[in-house]
Amino acid sequence: MSFRVNRGRLSSPFNSLNILHHGDIYVAGQLYVVSYTMTQQRYQNGKQVIRRWDEVFKAVTAEPRRQLVISLSDAHPDETVPLPESAVNPNVPRDPAVLRQELYHCHLPMLSDHEFITWDTEPLVAGRGPRFEEVAVVLESLQSNATDMPEPLVFGCQRLEQERQERRSDSVAE
């Protein structure tokens, strides 16, 4: 089916309806036909949202990156945190030299490329990037729901264990 606009009027193969054109929306009584431009914009916005979610989930797939985001969340927004110690899970200590190398060559560039963090090499530190909140809110949401999470996802994660214990203590006190 094809539609074409002739001097402010929309013509279709069906009729000679008098359809007024206004901006990107064609109006015919109660019928609103959304133009291709609006559909294309919605499609592009949808693609952008999907890409951003994919970037956030990729950012939290590695433990050092999760620990770094948590450390930055705990710090003042304008502060940097020292590395590699701010990217270590306290329950699973790692060789600092190996972690430093992994951070430098893998984790920090990945987080920085997506603008979740900024970082410097001398001294090795990281700070919040322009998109930091997009990744931080995911971990904060998980933490706030620690009591509802399956035990295997909580046990061994110091922060989630602590959050779960505090929430249970609060509910017993009430």
C-alpha positions in Angstrom: 0.0 0.0 0.0 1.4 3.4 -0.8 0.5 6.8 0.6 1.7 10.1 -0.8 1.3 13.7 0.4 -0.1 16.2 -2.1 0.0 19.8 -0.9 -0.8 19.0 2.7 -3.2 16.2 1.8 -2.6 12.5 2.1 -3.7 10.4 -0.8 -4.2 6.6 -0.7 -5.2 4.0 -3.3 -8.5 3.5 -1.3 -10.2 6.8 -1.6 -10.0 10.5 -1.8 -10.3 11.0 2.0 -9.5 14.5 3.1 -6.6 13.7 5.5 -4.8 16.7 6.9 -1.0 16.5 7.4 0.4 18.1 10.5 4.1 17.5 11.3 4.9 13.8 11.3 1.3 12.7 12.1 -1.5 12.3 9.5 -4.9 12.9 11.0 -8.2 11.5 9.5 -11.0 11.9 12.0 -10.2 9.4 14.8 -7.4 7.7 12.8 -3.8 8.5 13.5 -1.2 7.1 11.2 2.2 7.5 12.7 4.8 8.4 10.1 7.8 6.4 9.1 10.0 9.0 10.9 8.5 8.4 14.3 8.6 4.6 13.8 12.3 4.8 12.7 13.1 7.0 15.8 11.4 4.5 18.1 13.4 1.7 16.4 16.7 3.5 16.9 15.9 4.4 20.5 15.0 0.7 21.1 18.3 -0.4 19.6 20.2 2.1 21.8 18.5 0.9 25.0 19.3 -2.7 24.1 23.0 -1.7 23.5 23.2 0.1 26.8 21.7 -2.8 28.7 24.2 -5.2 27.0 27.0 -2.9 28.0 25.9 -2.8 31.6 25.5 -6.6 31.9 28.9 -7.1 30.2 30.4 -4.7 32.8 29.1 -6.8 35.7 30.1 -10.2 34.4 33.6 -10.2 36.0 34.2 -10.1 39.8 36.9 -7.4 39.7 34.6 -5.1 37.8 31.7 -5.7 40.2 34.0 -5.0 43.2 35.3 -1.8 41.6 31.8 -0.5 41.0 30.9 -1.3 44.6 34.0 0.4 45.9 33.2 3.5 43.8 29.6 3.4 45.0 30.9 3.5 48.6 33.3 6.4 47.9 32.4 10.1 47.5 31.3 10.8 43.9 34.3 13.0 43.2 36.9 10.6 44.8 39.0 8.0 43.2 39.7 4.6 44.7 43.1 2.8 44.8 43.7 -0.2 42.6 44.1 -3.2 42.7 42.8 -3.3 46.3 39.4 -1.8 45.5 38.7 -4.5 42.9 39.3 -7.5 45.3 36.6 -9.6 46.8 37.6 -9.8 50.5 36.4 -13.4 50.7 38.7 -14.5 47.7 42.0 -12.7 48.0 44.1 -12.6 44.8 47.7 -12.0 43.8 47.8 -8.2 43.6 50.4 -8.3 40.7 48.2 -10.5 38.6 45.0 -8.6 39.4 46.8 -5.3 38.6 47.8 -6.7 35.2 44.3 -7.9 34.5 42.8 -4.6 35.5 45.3 -2.6 33.3 44.8 -4.7 30.2 41.2 -5.9 30.4 38.8 -4.6 33.1 39.7 -0.9 33.3 39.8 -0.3 29.5 36.4 -2.1 29.1 34.7 -0.1 31.8 36.3 3.1 30.5 35.3 2.5 26.9 31.7 2.5 28.0 32.3 5.6 30.2 31.4 3.8 33.4 34.7 4.8 35.0 37.7 6.9 34.5 41.2 5.7 35.5 44.8 6.8 35.8 48.0 4.7 35.8 50.3 6.6 38.3 49.1 5.9 40.8 46.6 3.2 39.5 43.2 4.6 40.6 39.7 4.7 39.2 36.8 7.2 39.5 33.2 7.4 38.4 32.6 8.0 34.7 29.7 9.9 33.1 27.6 6.7 32.8 28.6 5.2 36.2 25.0 5.3 37.6 23.8 3.0 34.8 26.0 0.2 36.1 25.9 1.1 39.8 22.1 0.9 40.0 22.1 -2.7 38.9 24.3 -3.8 41.7 22.5 -1.6 44.2 19.2 -3.2 43.1 20.6 -6.6 43.7 21.9 -5.6 47.1 18.6 -4.2 48.2 16.9 -7.5 47.2 19.4 -9.7 49.0 16.7 -11.3 51.2 14.9 -12.5 48.1 17.9 -14.0 46.4 18.7 -17.7 46.3 21.2 -18.7 48.9 23.9 -19.9 46.4 24.0 -16.3 45.0 24.4 -14.8 48.5 26.6 -17.2 50.5 30.3 -16.1 50.0 29.4 -12.6 48.9 30.3 -10.4 51.9 28.1 -7.5 50.9 25.0 -9.5 50.1 25.4 -11.6 53.3 25.7 -8.4 55.3 22.7 -6.8 53.7 20.6 -10.0 54.2 21.6 -10.1 57.9 20.8 -6.5 58.5 17.4 -6.8 56.9 16.6 -9.9 58.9 17.7 -8.2 62.1 15.5 -5.2 61.2 12.5 -7.4 60.7 13.1 -9.2 64.0 13.4 -5.9 65.8 10.1 -4.7 64.5 
